[in-house]
Amino acid sequence: MHFFDCMQSINMESFLVADTQTDLFQVCPVVEAIITFNIGQVIHRIGDDFDRAYKCYKEALGITKHASASSSLDRVLIPILNNLGYLSYHRGNLNQAKETYTQAYHHAKEVHGPQHSHVASVLNCLGVLHYHSRDKYDNTQEAESSFVKAMKCFKEALSILESLGSDNDAARATIMNNCGRIHVQNDEFDTALSYYEDALRIRRDCLGMNSLDYAATCFNAGQSYHQKRELDRAQYLYKEFLRVALMKFGRSHRDVAVVLSGLAQIAQDKHQYDEALELYEESLSAGREALGDDHSEIAMLLNRMGNFHFERERLEDAFSCYRRGLAIEKKVLPYSHQNILVTLSNLGEICRQRQKWDEAAEIYAEYIGILRRKHGINDHADISNVLQTLGLVEYHRGNAPLALKYLEDSLSMRRRLVGNDHIDVSATLLNIADILSRRRNFPAALGLLSEALEIRESACGRNSREVAFVLYNIGLIHQQRGRHEAAILSFSDTLRIEKAVLGERHRDVAMTLFKLGEAHKAAANLDAALINFEESVSILKDQSDVTTGAISSRADQASIARALNEIGNIHRSRGDTASMMEALNEQVDYIDSWIECKQCCCK
C-alpha cells in the first residue's frame, strides 16, 4: 500500500463548449473529439477496461491531429493527453507516460500560460512518474536522479498553486503528500513530516476528517512517526486511518489489514505483547477475507507474525508462521524473489538456534540453490554468506570435510569479491581455523589466525574488540599445544584490549581472566593464577540480578563454580586447607544453583 497521490485526470467539462467565433467545420472535430474522449472516460471509470478506454483516447487524439488548428482543439488536446498518460502509467509503460505528459505540459503552458492549475496538475503527474522510475534503475546514481527530477516537478507545481490562492488548497495538499513520500524514501523523516502535517491540516479543513485523502495522509505521516519512534503519535494517526477505512471499506479490506499490522508493530514496540498478537491476528483475518489465502501480502503478514514470535523467543510459533508464509510466497512470487530468500534465511536461523542441523542444512541448501540459479556462475556476496553458514551447519552435523569445503569456497569467493584485506575475509578465516584447531591441525589454524589478525589490525585498529577476539583464539591454540608462555602473552594482550574497550568489569574480561589463570597455573605461576581466578569470580558475581541478587546466567554460575574449583586446588597444593575448604564450599553452592536453574529451564 503506497498512499502516493498519483495521477489526477484533468476534467473535460471546461472544454465542452466550443468557441462561438469558430465556424461549424472547426466545431465538428472538436465535438467529435470530446464525444470520443467521453466514451473512453465512461469505459474507464465504469467498466475499468483500460485497453478499450486507451483506444478511445487515441482515437480522440487522432481526430485533433487531422483537424484544422483552433484554440478549442488546443484546449481539448490537454485532457486527452493527460488521460492517455494516466492509462500508460497504469499499464506499466512509464516512458510512454512521461512522453505523453510532457506533451500535455507544453500544450497546457501554451494555452493557459505557465501559471495555471492545469500546468500544476500535469507537473504533479510527471513528478509521480519520475518517482516510480527509480525502480527501473539498477544504478543508485540514476535512481537518485529520478528523485531529484520528481521533487523539481512537485516544487514547481506547488509554486504555481500557491500563486493562484486558496481555491487550490486541496491540490496543494496532494502535492505536499507526494513531496513527503520523496523525503521518506531518502530517510528524511522530519522533512517529510513537515509536508505531511501541512497536507493533513489542509485536507482536514477542505475535505473533512472522514475523507479518504485525509486518511491516506494520516497513514503516511503515521509511518514517518513510527520510523522516528514517536509511537504515540504514530498510533493515533494509524487509528485515524483505521476509523475512516472501516467506515469506507468495512473490515474485509487490504488497507485495513495493513494498518492493523502497523498498530500491532507499535504495540510490540511498546512491549504490549498480548495486544500486539491480537492485532496481528485481526490483520491476518482481514487480509485473508480481502485477498484470499494465497496472496503476497498475506505472506508478508505471516512473516511479521513470525518476527513477533521470534522476538518473544517462541521459536516453534515463529517457525510455523514463516513456513506458512513461505508456502504462499512459492505459489505467488518468482522463485528468486527476495522475500522467499528472507523467509528461508529466517527458517534456517531458527533451525540453527534449535540445533536442528539436518533441517537447517536442507533449508540453506535450497537457499543457495536459488541464489545460484539467480546469479549463475557469477560471484555474489549472498552466495558467499550462505556458503559460510552452510559450512558451520555441516560442521555441527559432524561432516567436517564438507564443512571445510563450503567455508573454503566462501573464502575464495570473498577474496575475489572484496579483496584479501577485507574484514569479511577475516571472519571466514576464523571459522576455518576453528574447525582445523578442533581437528588438531594447529599449525594450519595458527596460520589462518595470523592472517585474520593482520587484517583486523589494519581494518579495525590494534586495540579493537575484533582484534581481541582473534588474540583470544590464538591463545586457546597455544594452550592446547602446551605452549603456556605463548598462551599467557596472547591472553594478556586480549585482556588489555578488552579492559580498555569493554571496561574492567565486563563478562568477557572475566572469561579471559579465567583462561589466563589456567595458562599461569599450567606454567606454575600460582600467585598470578590465583589473582586471575579471584578477579574472574569477582566480576562474574557482579553480573547478578538487581532485584533478587541471584546470578542471572546459568553460564555465569557454572563459570564461577569452575573458577572456585581452581582456587581451591591452588590452596590445596599450598597446604592451605582452610582457604581450600572455603572455596570448595562456595563452589558447591553455585553448582546447586546451576542444577536448580537448569531443571527450571527444562520444565
C-alpha positions in Angstrom: 0.0 0.0 0.0 1.6 3.2 -1.1 -0.8 6.0 -0.4 1.0 8.0 -3.0 -1.2 10.6 -4.6 -0.7 9.8 -8.3 -2.3 11.0 -11.4 -5.3 13.2 -11.5 -7.3 13.4 -14.6 -8.0 16.9 -16.0 -11.7 17.3 -16.1 -13.1 17.8 -19.6 -16.1 19.9 -18.5 -14.3 23.2 -19.2 -13.7 22.1 -22.8 -17.3 21.1 -23.7 -18.3 24.4 -25.2 -16.7 25.4 -28.4 -15.6 28.9 -29.2 -18.7 30.7 -30.6 -16.4 32.5 -33.1 -15.3 29.2 -34.6 -17.2 28.2 -37.8 -19.1 24.9 -38.0 -16.3 23.0 -39.8 -14.0 23.8 -37.0 -16.5 23.0 -34.2 -17.4 19.5 -35.6 -13.9 17.9 -35.0 -13.9 19.5 -31.5 -17.3 17.9 -30.7 -16.3 14.6 -32.2 -13.1 14.5 -30.2 -15.0 15.4 -27.0 -17.6 12.7 -27.6 -15.0 10.1 -28.3 -13.0 11.1 -25.3 -16.1 11.0 -23.0 -16.9 7.5 -24.3 -13.4 6.5 -23.2 -13.9 8.0 -19.8 -17.2 6.1 -19.3 -15.5 2.8 -20.2 -12.5 3.6 -17.9 -14.5 4.7 -14.9 -17.4 2.3 -15.1 -16.0 -0.8 -16.9 -12.4 -0.4 -15.8 -11.4 -1.6 -19.2 -8.1 0.2 -19.7 -7.4 -1.2 -23.2 -10.8 0.0 -24.7 -10.5 3.3 -22.9 -7.0 3.8 -24.2 -8.2 3.1 -27.7 -10.9 5.8 -27.4 -8.4 8.3 -26.2 -6.0 7.5 -29.0 -8.9 7.9 -31.5 -9.8 11.3 -30.0 -6.1 12.3 -30.3 -6.1 11.3 -33.9 -9.2 13.5 -34.6 -7.4 16.5 -33.2 -4.3 15.9 -35.3 -6.3 15.7 -38.5 -8.5 18.8 -37.8 -7.7 22.4 -38.6 -5.9 24.3 -35.9 -8.0 26.2 -33.4 -7.8 27.3 -29.8 -10.7 25.0 -29.0 -8.8 22.0 -30.3 -5.7 23.0 -28.4 -7.7 23.1 -25.2 -9.3 19.7 -25.9 -5.9 18.2 -26.6 -4.7 18.7 -23.0 -7.1 16.4 -21.2 -6.8 13.8 -24.0 -3.0 13.7 -23.5 -3.4 13.8 -19.7 -5.6 10.7 -19.7 -3.5 8.8 -22.2 -0.6 9.4 -19.9 -2.6 8.2 -17.0 -3.5 4.9 -18.7 0.0 4.4 -20.0 1.2 4.7 -16.3 -1.3 2.2 -15.1 -0.3 -0.2 -17.9 3.3 0.0 -16.7 4.7 1.9 -19.7 6.4 4.7 -17.8 8.4 6.0 -20.7 5.4 6.4 -22.9 3.5 8.0 -20.0 6.4 10.5 -19.5 6.4 11.4 -23.2 2.6 11.9 -23.2 2.6 14.0 -20.1 5.4 16.1 -21.3 3.4 16.9 -24.4 0.4 17.8 -22.2 2.7 20.1 -20.1 3.8 22.0 -23.1 0.3 22.4 -24.5 -1.0 23.5 -21.2 1.6 26.2 -20.9 0.9 27.4 -24.5 -2.9 27.5 -24.0 -3.2 28.7 -20.4 0.2 30.3 -19.6 2.8 28.9 -17.2 0.8 29.9 -14.0 -2.3 27.7 -14.4 -3.8 24.9 -12.3 -3.7 22.5 -15.3 0.0 23.1 -15.7 0.5 22.3 -12.0 -1.6 19.1 -12.3 0.5 17.8 -15.2 3.7 18.6 -13.3 2.4 16.6 -10.4 1.8 13.6 -12.7 5.3 14.0 -14.2 6.7 14.1 -10.7 5.0 10.8 -9.8 6.4 9.2 -13.0 9.9 10.3 -12.1 9.4 8.9 -8.6 8.3 5.5 -9.8 11.1 5.4 -12.4 13.7 4.8 -9.7 12.6 1.1 -9.6 13.8 0.7 -13.1 17.3 1.7 -12.3 20.0 -0.6 -11.0 22.4 2.3 -10.7 22.0 4.2 -7.4 23.0 7.5 -9.0 20.3 7.2 -11.7 17.7 6.3 -9.1 18.7 9.3 -7.0 18.5 11.5 -10.1 14.9 10.4 -10.7 14.0 11.6 -7.1 15.6 15.0 -7.9 13.6 15.3 -11.1 10.4 14.3 -9.2 11.0 16.9 -6.5 11.7 19.6 -9.0 8.3 18.9 -10.7 6.5 18.9 -7.3 8.0 22.1 -6.2 7.3 23.9 -9.4 3.7 22.7 -9.2 3.4 23.9 -5.6 4.8 27.3 -6.5 2.1 27.7 -9.2 -0.7 26.7 -6.9 0.5 28.9 -4.1 0.4 31.9 -6.5 -3.2 31.1 -7.5 -4.6 31.3 -4.0 -6.6 29.2 -1.5 -9.0 27.8 -4.2 -6.3 25.3 -5.0 -5.5 24.2 -1.4 -6.8 20.6 -2.0 -4.5 20.2 -5.0 -1.6 21.7 -2.9 -2.2 19.1 -0.2 -1.9 16.3 -2.9 1.5 17.6 -4.0 2.7 18.1 -0.4 1.8 14.5 0.3 3.9 13.4 -2.7 6.8 15.6 -1.5 6.6 13.8 1.8 6.9 10.4 0.0 10.2 11.5 -1.7 11.7 12.5 1.6 10.6 9.3 3.3 12.5 7.3 0.6 15.6 9.3 1.5 15.0 8.6 5.2 14.4 12.3 5.8 11.5 11.8 8.1 11.5 15.3 9.7 11.3 17.0 6.4 8.6 14.5 5.2 6.5 15.3 8.3 6.7 19.0 7.6 4.9 18.3 4.3 2.6 15.6 5.7 1.4 17.8 8.6 0.6 20.7 6.3 -1.2 18.3 3.9 -3.1 16.8 6.9 -4.3 20.2 8.1 -5.4 21.3 4.6 -7.2 18.0 3.9 -8.9 18.1 7.3 -10.1 21.7 6.7 -11.0 21.3 3.0 -12.2 17.7 2.8 -13.2 16.8 6.3 -11.9 14.1 8.7 -13.9 11.4 7.0 -12.3 11.7 3.6 -10.0 9.0 2.2 -7.4 11.6 1.2 -7.2 12.8 4.8 -6.9 9.2 5.9 -4.2 8.5 3.4 -2.0 11.3 4.7 -2.7 10.1 8.3 -1.2 6.8 7.3 1.8 8.3 5.6 2.5 10.6 8.5 2.0 7.7 10.9 4.6 5.7 9.1 7.2 8.5 9.5 6.4 9.0 13.2 6.8 5.2 13.5 10.2 5.4 11.9 11.1 8.2 14.3 10.0 6.0 17.2 7.3 8.6 18.2 5.0 5.7 18.9 2.0 7.6 20.5 1.7 10.0 17.6 2.1 7.2 15.0 -0.5 5.1 16.8 -3.0 8.0 16.8 -2.6 8.6 13.1 -2.9 4.9 12.3 -6.1 4.7 14.3 -7.4 7.7 12.4 -6.8 6.0 9.1 -8.4 2.8 10.5 -11.5 4.7 11.6 -12.0 6.1 8.1 -11.1 2.9 6.3 -13.6 0.9 8.4 -16.2 3.5 7.5 -15.5 3.4 3.8 -14.4 -0.2 3.2 -15.5 -2.3 6.1 -13.1 -4.7 7.9 -12.5 -7.1 4.9 -10.1 -4.8 3.1 -6.4 -5.0 2.4 -5.7 -1.4 3.7 -7.4 -2.3 6.9 -5.2 -5.4 7.2 -2.0 -3.3 6.6 -2.9 -0.6 9.2 -3.8 -3.3 11.8 -0.4 -4.8 11.2 1.2 -1.3 11.8 -0.7 -1.0 15.0 0.4 -4.4 16.0 4.0 -3.4 15.5 3.6 -0.4 17.7 2.1 -2.5 20.4 5.0 -4.9 20.1 7.4 -1.9 20.3 5.7 -0.8 23.5 6.0 -4.4 24.9 2.2 -4.7 24.9 2.6 -8.3 23.6 -1.0 -9.6 24.2 -2.5 -6.6 22.4 0.1 -7.0 19.6 -0.7 -10.6 19.0 -4.4 -9.9 18.9 -3.9 -7.1 16.3 -1.6 -9.3 14.2 -4.4 -12.0 14.2 -7.0 -9.4 13.3 -4.8 -8.1 10.5 -4.3 -11.6 9.1 -8.1 -12.3 9.2 -8.9 -9.0 7.4 -6.2 -9.7 4.8 -7.5 -13.2 4.1 -11.1 -12.0 3.8 -10.0 -9.3 1.4 -7.3 -11.1 -0.7 -7.8 -14.8 -0.1 -5.3 -17.2 1.4 -2.7 -17.2 -1.4 -1.5 -13.6 -1.7 1.9 -12.0 -1.2 0.5 -9.6 1.4 -0.8 -12.5 3.4 2.7 -14.0 3.3 4.1 -10.6 4.5 1.6 -10.5 7.4 2.6 -14.1 8.4 6.2 -13.1 8.3 5.6 -10.2 10.6 3.8 -12.5 13.0 6.9 -14.8 12.7 9.1 -11.9 13.6 6.9 -11.2 16.6 7.2 -14.7 17.9 10.9 -14.8 17.2 11.4 -11.7 19.3 9.5 -13.4 22.1 11.7 -16.5 21.7 8.7 -18.6 20.7 10.6 -20.4 18.1 8.0 -23.1 17.3 5.3 -20.4 16.6 7.8 -18.3 14.6 8.8 -21.3 12.6 5.1 -22.2 11.9 4.4 -18.6 10.7 7.5 -18.5 8.4 6.6 -21.9 7.0 3.1 -20.8 6.1 4.4 -17.6 4.6 7.0 -19.4 2.5 4.3 -21.8 1.1 2.3 -18.8 -0.1 5.4 -17.0 -1.5 6.4 -20.0 -3.5 2.9 -20.0 -5.1 2.7 -16.3 -6.0 6.2 -14.9 -6.3 9.0 -15.6 -8.8 11.3 -18.4 -7.5 14.2 -16.0 -6.9 12.2 -13.2 -5.2 13.9 -11.5 -2.3 11.0 -12.3 0.1 11.5 -16.0 -0.4 15.2 -15.7 0.3 14.5 -13.7 3.5 11.9 -16.3 4.7 14.3 -19.2 4.0 17.0 -17.3 6.0 14.6 -16.8 8.9 13.7 -20.5 8.9 17.3 -21.6 8.7 18.3 -19.3 11.7 15.5 -20.9 13.8 16.8 -24.4 12.9 20.3 -23.3 13.9 19.1 -21.9 17.3 17.1 -25.1 17.9 20.2 -27.1 16.8 18.2 -29.0 14.2 21.2 -29.2 11.9 19.7 -31.6 9.3 16.7 -29.4 8.7 18.9 -26.3 8.7 21.2 -27.9 6.1 18.2 -28.7 3.9 16.9 -25.1 4.1 20.2 -23.4 3.4 20.8 -25.8 0.5 17.5 -24.7 -1.0 18.5 -21.1 -0.3 21.9 -21.4 -2.1 20.3 -23.3 -5.0 18.0 -20.3 -5.6 20.9 -17.9 -5.4 23.0 -19.9 -7.9 20.1 -20.1 -10.4 19.6 -16.4 -9.9 23.3 -15.3 -10.3 24.6 -18.1 -12.4 28.4 -18.7 -12.3 29.0 -15.1 -11.0 30.4 -14.5 -7.6 28.0 -12.8 -5.3 28.1 -11.7 -1.6 24.9 -13.5 -0.8 26.3 -16.8 -2.1 29.5 -16.4 -0.1 27.5 -15.7 3.1 25.3 -18.7 2.7 28.3 -20.9 1.9 29.8 -19.8 5.2 26.6 -20.6 7.1 26.3 -24.0 5.4 29.9 -24.7 6.4 29.0 -24.1 10.1 25.9 -26.2 9.8 27.7 -29.1 8.2 30.3 -29.0 10.9 27.6 -29.3 13.6 26.2 -32.2 11.6 29.5 -33.9 12.1 30.6 -33.5 8.5 33.9 -31.6 8.9 35.3 -32.3 5.4 32.1 -30.9 3.7 32.1 -28.0 6.2 35.7 -27.1 5.2 34.8 -27.3 1.5 31.9 -24.8 1.9 34.0 -22.5 4.1 36.9 -22.6 1.7 34.6 -21.9 -1.3 33.2 -19.0 0.7 36.7 -17.7 1.4 37.8 -17.9 -2.2 34.7 -16.1 -3.4 35.1 -13.4 -0.7 38.7 -12.8 -1.7 37.6 -12.3 -5.3 34.7 -10.0 -4.3 36.2 -7.7 -1.7 40.0 -8.5 -1.8 42.3 -10.2 0.7 42.3 -7.5 3.3 38.5 -7.2 4.0 37.0 -7.8 7.4 34.6 -10.4 5.9 37.6 -12.5 4.8 38.9 -12.5 8.3 35.6 -13.9 9.6 35.8 -16.8 7.2 39.4 -17.4 8.2 38.4 -17.6 11.8 35.7 -20.2 11.1 38.1 -22.4 9.1 40.7 -22.0 11.8 38.2 -23.1 14.5 37.4 -26.4 12.6 41.1 -27.1 11.9 42.0 -26.5 15.6 39.3 -28.8 16.7 40.7 -31.4 14.4 44.1 -30.7 16.0 45.6 -29.2 12.8 47.2 -26.5 14.9 49.9 -25.1 12.5 47.3 -24.6 9.7 44.9 -23.0 12.2 47.5 -20.6 13.5 48.5 -19.6 10.0 44.9 -18.6 9.3 44.5 -16.8 12.6 47.7 -14.8 12.0 46.3 -13.6 8.6 42.9 -12.8 10.3 44.8 -10.8 13.0 46.7 -8.8 10.4 43.5 -8.0 8.5 41.7 -6.9 11.7 44.5 -4.8 13.0 44.6 -2.9 9.7 40.8 -2.6 9.3 39.8 -2.0 12.9 42.8 -0.8 14.8 45.2 -2.8 17.0 43.1 -2.0 20.2 39.7 -3.2 18.9 37.4 -5.9 20.2 37.7 -7.6 16.8 41.5 -7.9 17.3 41.0 -9.1 20.9 38.8 -12.0 19.7 41.5 -13.2 17.3 44.2 -13.0 20.0 41.9 -15.0 22.4 41.6 -17.8 19.8 45.4 -17.8 19.2 45.8 -18.1 23.0 43.5 -21.1 23.0 45.6 -22.9 20.4 48.8 -22.2 22.2 47.2 -23.5 25.4 46.1 -26.7 23.6 49.6 -27.2 22.3 51.1 -26.8 25.8 52.9 -23.6 24.9 52.0 -21.9 28.1 54.2 -18.8 27.8 52.8 -18.0 24.3 49.3 -18.5 25.7 50.0 -16.1 28.5 51.1 -13.5 26.1 48.1 -13.9 23.9 45.6 -13.9 26.8 47.4 -10.9 28.4 47.1 -8.9 25.1 43.4 -9.9 24.9 42.8 -8.8 28.5 44.5 -5.4 28.0 42.3 -4.6 24.9 39.1 -5.9 26.5 39.5 -3.8 29.6 40.2 -0.7 27.5 37.3 -1.3 25.2 34.7 -3.0 27.4 35.6 -1.8 30.8 37.2 -3.5 33.8 34.1 -5.4 34.9 32.7 -6.9 31.7 31.8 -10.6 31.5 34.2 -11.1 28.6 37.0 -9.8 30.8 36.1 -12.4 33.4 36.3 -15.2 30.8 39.7 -14.0 29.6 40.9 -13.8 33.2 39.9 -17.4 33.7 41.8 -18.6 30.7 44.8 -16.5 31.7 44.7 -18.1 35.1 44.7 -21.5 33.5 47.7 -20.6 31.5 49.6 -19.3 34.5 48.7 -22.3 36.6 50.0 -24.7 33.8 53.2 -22.6 33.8 53.4 -23.0 37.6 52.8 -19.3 38.2 50.4 -20.0 41.0 50.3 -16.5 42.5 49.4 -14.9 39.2 46.9 -17.7 38.5 45.2 -17.2 41.9 44.9 -13.4 41.2 43.3 -14.1 37.8 40.8 -16.7 39.1 39.7 -14.5 42.1 39.3 -11.4 39.8 37.2 -13.5 37.4 34.9 -14.7 40.2 34.5 -11.1 41.5 33.4 -9.8 38.1 31.0 -12.7 37.5 29.4 -12.1 40.9 28.7 -8.6 39.7 26.5 -10.0 36.9 23.7 -10.7 39.4 20.0 -9.8 39.0 19.5 -6.4 40.6 16.1 -7.4 42.1 17.0 -10.9 43.6 20.7 -10.7 43.9 20.9 -14.1 42.1 23.4 -14.8 39.4 21.4 -14.2 36.3 23.1 -16.6 33.9 23.4 -20.4 34.2 26.7 -20.0 32.2 27.9 -17.5 34.8 27.0 -19.8 37.7 29.0 -22.6 36.0 32.0 -20.3 35.3 32.1 -19.2 39.0 32.0 -22.8 40.1 34.9 -23.7 37.8 37.0 -20.7 38.9 36.3 -21.6 42.6 37.4 -25.1 41.9 40.7 -23.8 40.5 41.1 -21.5 43.5 40.5 -24.5 45.9 43.1 -26.6 44.0 45.7 -23.9 44.3 45.1 -23.6 48.0 45.3 -27.3 48.4 48.6 -27.5 46.5 49.9 -25.0 49.0 48.5 -26.9 52.0 46.1 -24.0 52.9 43.2 -26.3 54.0 41.0 -23.6 55.4 41.1 -21.5 52.3 40.6 -24.6 50.1 37.5 -25.6 52.1 36.1 -22.1 51.9 36.5 -22.1 48.1 35.1 -25.6 47.6 32.1 -25.0 49.9 31.2 -21.9 47.9 31.7 -23.9 44.8 29.1 -26.4 45.9 26.5 -23.6 46.5 27.0 -22.4 42.9 26.8 -25.9 41.5 23.5 -26.4 43.4 22.2 -23.1 42.0 23.3 -24.1 38.5 21.5 -27.5 38.7 18.3 -25.9 40.1 18.3 -23.3 37.3 18.9 -25.9 34.7 16.0 -28.0 36.0 13.6 -25.0 35.9 14.7 -24.1 32.3 14.0 -27.7 31.2 10.4 -27.8 32.6 
